[in-house]
Amino acid sequence: MTNAIQNQIIQDIAKLNGLTTIPLEAHGSWPEAHHEFDADSLNALKTALAARRPLLLRGDPGTGKSQLARAAAIVLKRLFVYDVITAHTESQDLLWRFDAVARLAEVQSLSGHSTAKQRKATLDSKRYVSPGPLWWALCWQSADTVYSASQYQLNIPEQPEGWQAEHGSVLLIDEIDKANAELPNGLLEILGNNAIRIPWLNTTVGGNNNVPPLVIITTNEERELPAAFVRRCLVLNLELPADEDAFKAKMIQRGLLHYGKHCSKNICTLAAQQLYKDRTEAKRHGITNLPGQAEYLDMLRALSVLGTGDAEQEAMLEKIADFTFVKYPKAYGR
């Protein structure tokens, strides 16, 4: 690693010092929000940058796992690249996608009078490749070159104002537990080396000549991840407090942060009490899919629209709690 890259990483680590709450502007499909950093998340980010290892975020939905990656990109002034994993995502999809159908169609449309040179140019594989999020994160220049020359252009990340490739990137691989084990296993060598081999270019991109991306991976624990993959990652558990008072205090604080302009502390408190009550009842029935912070903020968002003032919002809270917090079948009762 060059001194310039080492210095860039040290500067990025310093940017994380003393952070508390930052505003997040709308970005693509991401809404405007606020993110509150805590000591554990800041130290985990610093360690991931210094060790050049992926950071795996474990925790319930709605605990801010994905938002942490977005907030880190804003603070570090890095390119933000992300992909939400589905059951059909393969590891190669994170590297590139190849439009084999279009290439086959062009093969069939070529005239029998076309020259070998014309056929070679038309069927050049690079014309049917679109770089994936991991390629963009590892090496913007080569990805942009291929993207510009290809007729198969999918997503291109939005560059922050004033961003240069040497500033690096933050790559969010969201909900990796949705995929089968082949996907994380297919990323082991790439994430370990911070580099990928591009067959169409006959070259390797990334590696020691580029600022390593800060890779953040989230899981909702729907499927166990391969042990070898987890060992390659740093792991941060984002858990809700088990203690009742601490749980309610955390919810109230988050509620005021996001909806304090529209919902009073009293309403945030009543919603937190109802949430804790319904979580406790769900546990009593053996339910593992418990309502959490995501549902709590959904309720406050709804109340901010459905009622004006404490009296209206409190009345609406009682009417809509079943729709937001009760996740188990009606046969269990409440």
Secondary structure as the mmCIF struct_conf table of DSSP 4:
data_model
#
loop_
_struct_conf.conf_type_id
_struct_conf.id
_struct_conf.beg_label_comp_id
_struct_conf.beg_label_asym_id
_struct_conf.beg_label_seq_id
_struct_conf.end_label_comp_id
_struct_conf.end_label_asym_id
_struct_conf.end_label_seq_id
HELX_RH_AL_P HELX_RH_AL_P1 ASN A 3 LYS A 15
TURN_TY1_P TURN_TY1_P1 LEU A 16 GLY A 18
STRN STRN1 THR A 21 LEU A 24
STRN STRN2 HIS A 27 HIS A 27
TURN_TY1_P TURN_TY1_P2 GLY A 28 SER A 29
STRN STRN3 TRP A 30 TRP A 30
HELX_LH_PP_P HELX_LH_PP_P1 PRO A 31 GLU A 32
STRN STRN4 ALA A 33 GLU A 36
HELX_RH_AL_P HELX_RH_AL_P2 ALA A 39 ALA A 51
TURN_TY1_P TURN_TY1_P3 ARG A 52 ARG A 52
STRN STRN5 LEU A 55 GLY A 59
TURN_TY1_P TURN_TY1_P4 PRO A 61 GLY A 62
BEND BEND1 THR A 63 GLY A 64
HELX_RH_AL_P HELX_RH_AL_P3 LYS A 65 LEU A 76
TURN_TY1_P TURN_TY1_P5 LYS A 77 LYS A 77
STRN STRN6 LEU A 79 VAL A 84
TURN_TY1_P TURN_TY1_P6 ALA A 87 HIS A 88
HELX_RH_3T_P HELX_RH_3T_P1 SER A 91 LEU A 94
TURN_TY1_P TURN_TY1_P7 LEU A 95 LEU A 95
STRN STRN7 TRP A 96 PHE A 98
HELX_RH_AL_P HELX_RH_AL_P4 ALA A 100 SER A 109
BEND BEND2 LEU A 110 LEU A 110
TURN_TY1_P TURN_TY1_P8 GLY A 112 HIS A 113
HELX_RH_AL_P HELX_RH_AL_P5 ALA A 116 THR A 122
TURN_TY1_P TURN_TY1_P9 LEU A 123 LEU A 123
HELX_RH_3T_P HELX_RH_3T_P2 SER A 125 TYR A 128
STRN STRN8 VAL A 129 PRO A 131
HELX_RH_AL_P HELX_RH_AL_P6 PRO A 133 LEU A 138
HELX_RH_AL_P HELX_RH_AL_P7 TRP A 140 ALA A 149
BEND BEND3 GLN A 151 GLN A 151
HELX_LH_PP_P HELX_LH_PP_P2 PRO A 157 PRO A 160
TURN_TY1_P TURN_TY1_P10 GLU A 161 GLY A 162
HELX_RH_3T_P HELX_RH_3T_P3 ALA A 165 HIS A 167
STRN STRN9 SER A 169 ASP A 174
HELX_RH_3T_P HELX_RH_3T_P4 ILE A 176 LYS A 178
BEND BEND4 ALA A 179 ALA A 179
TURN_TY1_P TURN_TY1_P11 ALA A 181 ALA A 181
HELX_RH_AL_P HELX_RH_AL_P8 GLU A 182 GLY A 186
TURN_TY1_P TURN_TY1_P12 LEU A 187 LEU A 187
HELX_RH_AL_P HELX_RH_AL_P9 LEU A 188 ASN A 193
TURN_TY1_P TURN_TY1_P13 ASN A 194 ASN A 194
STRN STRN10 ALA A 195 ILE A 198
TURN_TY1_P TURN_TY1_P14 PRO A 199 ASN A 202
STRN STRN11 THR A 203 GLY A 206
HELX_RH_3T_P HELX_RH_3T_P5 GLY A 207 ASN A 209
BEND BEND5 ASN A 210 ASN A 210
HELX_LH_PP_P HELX_LH_PP_P3 VAL A 211 PRO A 213
STRN STRN12 LEU A 214 THR A 219
BEND BEND6 GLU A 221 ARG A 223
HELX_LH_PP_P HELX_LH_PP_P4 GLU A 224 PRO A 226
HELX_RH_AL_P HELX_RH_AL_P10 ALA A 227 ARG A 231
TURN_TY1_P TURN_TY1_P15 ARG A 232 ARG A 232
BEND BEND7 CYS A 233 CYS A 233
STRN STRN13 LEU A 234 LEU A 238
BEND BEND8 ALA A 242 ASP A 243
HELX_RH_AL_P HELX_RH_AL_P11 GLU A 244 TYR A 259
TURN_TY1_P TURN_TY1_P16 GLY A 260 HIS A 262
BEND BEND9 CYS A 263 CYS A 263
HELX_RH_AL_P HELX_RH_AL_P12 LYS A 265 ARG A 284
TURN_TY1_P TURN_TY1_P17 HIS A 285 GLY A 286
BEND BEND10 ASN A 289 ASN A 289
HELX_RH_AL_P HELX_RH_AL_P13 GLN A 293 LEU A 306
BEND BEND11 THR A 308 GLY A 309
HELX_RH_AL_P HELX_RH_AL_P14 ASP A 310 PHE A 325
BEND BEND12 TYR A 328 TYR A 328
HELX_RH_3T_P HELX_RH_3T_P6 LYS A 330 TYR A 332
#
